[in-house]
Amino acid sequence: MFIKTTHSKGYEYINLVESYKDGKTTKHRVLYNFGRADHIRNNQSFINCVKRLCEIVELAPVEKNHRPDFGEAEMSNYGHAIYAKLWEKSGIGNCLKRIQQDTKIEFSLNNAAFLMAVQHLLNPRSKLATFLNQEEYFALPKLNLQHLYRTLDTLGEYKERIEKALFEENYTKIGREIDVVFYDVTTFAFESVIADELRNFGYSKDCKFNEVQVVMGLLIDKCGLPIGYELFSGNTFDGKTMLLILENVKARFGIKRVVVVADRGLNSKANLNLIKQKGYGYIVSSRIKNMTVKMREQILKDDDFSTLSEGVRYKILPYVNSFRDEGGVKHNLPENLIITYSQERARKDALDRKRLIEKAAKLLANKTLIKSSAKRGGRKYILQSGEAQYSLDDKAIEKDSRFDGYYGIQTSEVQMSPNEILEAYHTLWKIEESFRIMKSTLEVRPVFHWKPSRIRGHFAVCFLAFMLERKLELLLFEQQIDNSPERIREALLSMQVAKVKMNDEELFIKTKTAPLASKIWQALKINPLQNVNTREQLVDILTPSKKKRWGQLSLF
């Protein structure tokens, strides 16, 4: 049976109709004629009959223009669940839970650290702003501002223990070996001129010479995953950071044999000797222009080159790197010097030198600026022959031009092939990219802390955030989903639910997400959300693991 409407002479009629079979033909017959629609629409007796029928079948009557009573919508992000799962898989939660037990901290150290880390990953803010806006993340428990500050103090104090635990979880337990590590140094400035035991004035890589800073040395593996880091006083020279890093690599991580890859800023003879003494190898950029006359002649001699690729040639020169230490003891470091020549690099070197010559000419035109300028840049090609007597240094220009297109890499690993050496060195860009991500995407600075303990804790949070970001990048790359940190953040921020109350029932409506968001969701193997969810349904989907682990986040 069904209700059928018909039209006749400009009126609408309502009938109760039944379908039946007449042989193979389906026919309709009218069981009851309710009459004209305009007559029954306002007929109270008819309306009462309909309501009674609804009661009998336990169906609420449908009233025209009836809308459910919705409350105001409140938006919250659920994209942080991606990082919650990686946080658990990386072993961070287990490590922090053990530290909490040892320190007798009463609040959740794990939740506080995760909140600050995910804030850097999705929407970098100060700790105060993080506290004030923590409800923008779905289901994260409420934390006090003091909990965040105390967590910073604890993370700074237990930083080495955290690094060691994460190394064991991500390398030792799964049998993943490290044979090559990449090391570099950068600086982070503070909007302050007050120096202390950690912050100090020094050479700034960000050209912030009027502010105090700290120096960070970062160690990553060949996949770009961070292994560990150290903070140094802002006036520490890059080369002086190597000793502590090498000692920690062996003592804290138990790495017995690795090849350290570093840029020329860390290429001092003392550092290279130190690496060898620790039982490690090295691959570093070489200062070929500063080598002996005999060695420079061998480098520039146009023979024994092999073709590496189109427009690029290379040759191997055995080399003994000799020097005397501060005590006068002579050391000999047997090395291979890999010399490459590229036509494209030759053109770039020539253009770079042309710009420096133009800067030198401007300085010579206004000689009062020469003393105040650094010895780099245009000052490099200015020759001083007497008091306030300056001229263009044609010999220096001619000397540099001879090396256009040449590049040198020196290594203690004489058994490695040139291709292996060059591939390892060219991967050094990953650590430069790591610093870029920290400074731009994660916004490590500005640092809104002044106490050394809080500063150390702040960098510990940023280290954990960077580890999660890198892990997600690698996971997506393995599944051929290659995207930048900026696009990943945009996708995760698009994962929003609108909380509404409908007739006193709390519901969460999923909003439209960025195209990349669903790919990330699938890559982490998390069940998709319904368009409309209850709180219990959302919690069930977003819980990092169905099997509860003692170190798991308690946010769900």
Secondary structure as UniProt FT lines:
FT   STRAND          2..8
FT   TURN            9..10
FT   STRAND          11..22
FT   TURN            23..24
FT   STRAND          25..36
FT   HELIX           37..40
FT   TURN            41..42
FT   HELIX           44..56
FT   TURN            57..58
FT   TURN            64..65
FT   STRAND          74..77
FT   HELIX           80..89
FT   TURN            90..91
FT   HELIX           92..103
FT   HELIX           109..122
FT   HELIX           127..132
FT   HELIX           134..136
FT   TURN            138..139
FT   HELIX           145..157
FT   HELIX           159..167
FT   HELIX           168..172
FT   TURN            173..175
FT   STRAND          180..189
FT   TURN            205..206
FT   TURN            209..210
FT   STRAND          213..221
FT   TURN            222..223
FT   STRAND          226..233
FT   TURN            234..235
FT   HELIX           238..241
FT   HELIX           242..253
FT   STRAND          259..262
FT   HELIX           264..266
FT   HELIX           269..277
FT   TURN            278..279
FT   STRAND          281..285
FT   HELIX           288..290
FT   HELIX           293..300
FT   STRAND          306..309
FT   TURN            310..311
FT   STRAND          312..324
FT   TURN            326..327
FT   STRAND          330..342
FT   HELIX           343..365
FT   HELIX           367..369
FT   TURN            370..372
FT   HELIX           377..381
FT   STRAND          382..386
FT   TURN            387..388
FT   STRAND          389..392
FT   HELIX           394..401
FT   TURN            402..405
FT   STRAND          406..411
FT   TURN            414..415
FT   HELIX           418..426
FT   TURN            427..428
FT   HELIX           429..436
FT   HELIX           437..441
FT   HELIX           452..478
FT   TURN            479..480
FT   HELIX           485..493
FT   STRAND          496..502
FT   TURN            503..504
FT   STRAND          505..510
FT   HELIX           515..523
FT   TURN            524..525
FT   STRAND          532..533
FT   HELIX           535..542
FT   TURN            550..551
FT   TURN            554..555
//
